[in-house]
Amino acid sequence: MKTIQLNNRPVGVPKLSDFKMVTEEPPQIIEGEMLLKAIHISVDPYLRGRMMEGKSYIEPFELNEAISSGMIAEVIESKLKDFSKGDFVSGMLEWKEVQVSKGEGLLKVDAKKAPLSSYLGVLGMTGLTAYFGLLDIGKPKAGETVVVSGAAGAVGSIVGQIAKIMGCRVVGIAGNDEKVEQLVSEYGFDAAINYNTTESMTQAIAEACPNGVDIYFDNVGGEISDAVMMNVNRFARIIVCGAISMYNATSVPIGPRVQPILIKNSVLMQGFIIFNYMERFGEAIPQLAKWLQEGELTYTETIVKGFENTPQAFIDLFEGKNKGKMVVEV
């Protein structure tokens, strides 16, 4: 069986040489274990942070050890009473074609109710991140204006749709005209901005948000977020979910100091990680599933085929090559 390990700690944008593929003997299981075969692997920008040394909200990956992320796997042999051969499970697993598990932290998923890959996206961590970030921190009210950066990505596209369900005006920011069109035509955003062809983002946001910005769901950080900050209303809420524009920076970038804006407008700015809400996943998943079944939520996936292509799929995230959720189909 094949395993993908971290070969080097990346400097700047990750390269294929930062990963390595190793071949190992297929594992054997004992009582209390099961054997899992990888079906779908989630690649996400936050994994870049785990490739660095230093204190964070989650332990960094070790060199010469398997990388891990969200995964859908099939039980191919089981000596666990709660799992049977043929079951599908979702959870944090290693980038291995086949691996042993004791079932800890894994949830069974039903392939008959939704496509298996959706349990990594709209019905998984992606949807949960959008749900809790927007509703718990943003607290949207009908008629408010919500701006989403990285809006055509996995989380951003769902954030915008939930904001529309809540009765908000929604403006998305993305990196090319095709994605901008998709935000409006497929996801129902009221307006969208291509930051790569816009001379003044501050002015473009002001024009797209004539009543100012009440909620900003920030997936990118950097200059785009600086421009949004110049348009926030009194009592605005800024939800800091990601900072993909800075993940590969080799030095700490310096931008506008936001404190005067926060003070002047009594703005709430809060970062979060989805693991803060683990005890409440049970309330969100049924609601996301209901919206999906009722047609109020839709989602897009970029499927990359082949276990060996997992590192390249991850690298492609930083070049914006994904539409919606990036998933590797093993």
Secondary structure, 3 states (H helix, E strand, C coil): CEEEEECCCCCCCCCHHHEEEEECCCCCCCCCCEEEEEEEEECCCCHHHHCCCCCCCCCCCCCCCECEEEEEEEEEEECCCCCCCCCEEEEEEECECEEEECCCCCEEECCCCCCHHHHCCCCCHHHHHHHHHHHHHHCCCCCCEEEEECCCEHHHHHHHHHHHHCCCEEEEEECCHHHHHHHHHCCCCCEEEECCCCCCHHHHHHHHCCCCEEEEEECCCHHHHHHHHCCEEEEEEEEECCCHHHCCCCCCCCCCCCHHHHHHHCCEEEECCHHHHHHHHHHHHHHHHHHHHCCCCCCCEEEEECHHHHHHHHHHHHHCCCCEEEEEEC
